[in-house]
Every structure is written in structure tokens, then in C-alpha cells.
Amino acid sequence: MQRIKIVYWEEEGGWLGYLEEYPDYWTQGETLDDLKDHLKDLFEEITGGHIPGIRKVGELVLS
């Protein structure tokens, strides 16, 4: 089972969120479970190459 971090919040009766590694790509849901389903779909679209020009957050180690 793969785990990915998400960022989410409730706003005006709905839920908004994004995948932590891909903060430019938000989605929404009517409930938290609905949002999580949309985030799973978004992850599949991003990792499946269905969205061109994906920007990703990474980490740089400085010495």
C-alpha cells in the first residue's frame, strides 16, 4: 500500500485539497471522503502522464 501526503481544509461547506508533492493541482469534494477519492484520481492522472508539464515539489540538500 502506497501512502502520499495531502493537504486539505473545509471551506464554505465543501472540502479543498491537493497532493503535497504537487501543490499546483487542487481538487474539491462535497465531503472529506469525496475529496480523498478525487485526490486519488488526481494522483493517478499525474503519475500516469495524463497531465503535461507537471510541476513537483522536491528537496535540495545543501552541503
C-alpha positions in Angstrom: 0.0 0.0 0.0 1.4 3.3 -1.1 0.9 6.4 1.1 1.0 10.0 -0.1 0.7 13.2 1.9 -2.2 15.5 1.3 -3.2 19.0 2.4 -6.9 19.7 2.9 -9.3 22.0 4.5 -13.0 22.7 4.8 -14.3 25.9 3.2 -17.9 27.1 2.6 -19.5 23.7 3.1 -17.1 21.8 0.9 -13.6 20.4 1.1 -10.5 21.5 -0.9 -7.1 19.8 -1.1 -4.0 18.9 -3.0 -1.2 16.3 -3.0 1.7 17.7 -1.0 4.2 16.9 -3.8 2.0 18.7 -6.4 0.7 21.9 -4.8 -0.4 23.4 -8.1 -3.1 20.9 -8.7 -6.1 21.3 -6.4 -9.3 19.4 -6.3 -12.5 19.6 -4.3 -15.2 17.3 -2.8 -18.6 17.6 -1.1 -17.3 15.5 1.9 -13.8 14.6 3.1 -14.2 11.1 1.7 -15.3 12.5 -1.6 -12.2 14.8 -1.7 -9.9 11.9 -0.9 -11.4 10.0 -3.9 -10.8 13.0 -6.1 -7.2 13.2 -4.8 -6.6 9.5 -5.6 -7.9 10.1 -9.1 -5.7 13.2 -9.5 -2.7 11.2 -8.3 -3.4 8.5 -11.0 -3.7 11.2 -13.7 -0.5 12.9 -12.7 1.6 9.8 -12.3 0.0 8.2 -15.4 1.3 11.0 -17.6 -2.2 12.3 -18.5 -1.4 15.9 -17.4 1.5 17.6 -19.3 4.1 19.9 -17.8 3.6 18.8 -14.2 5.5 20.8 -11.6 6.6 19.0 -8.5 7.9 20.0 -5.1 11.2 18.3 -4.2 14.0 18.8 -1.7 17.6 20.0 -2.2 20.3 19.1 0.2 23.0 21.8 0.6 26.4 21.0 2.0 
